[in-house]
């Protein structure tokens, strides 16, 4: 019966390790996505500013 307890603990530990690795991968992907969104937002803001400057008669 002792080996079943050891197997359950090892299985639970392996599951937690897999979840931890997946969480780290997700965090890295979200960080990369946030960086891409920030870059796109800055580019859009810059383009909007240039467009506003190009419109004649706008105050």
TAHU-V37219 format. One record per pair of residues at least 24 apart in sequence whose ideal C-beta (glycine too) atoms are under 8 Angstrom apart, sorted by the first residue. I is the first residue (numbers start at 1). J is the second residue. Records with the same first field share a line. If there is no record, write none. Layout:
I = J ; J
This chain:
none
